Amino acid sequence: MFQRESRKRAAERLGSYLRSLRQQKGWTQSLAGEALSVDTVTIRRWELGLFSPSSNRVGRVAEAYGVDVADLLDAADAKEPDESTSVLPIK
């Protein structure tokens, strides 16, 4: 179960990153779908973190958005802040 939750969070982080890249380009989900040869529903699912681009499509996604494949993988692998070690300001 832990792995499933971890994969889900990774897909959500990647989805947020893909959404921000698309918005930076000024593209609608429809335009992104055309650029990537997928339908709008697929773009929406990626951005919501319901699915991630397949391994054979990641290179095309990176190229279309003008980033390295490593940037996409780093976005998915980014670690969430550990709340147990958060620094709280002292008043």
Helices and strands as residue ranges (DSSP letters): H 2-25, H 29-36, H 40-48, H 58-65, H 69-77, G 83-85
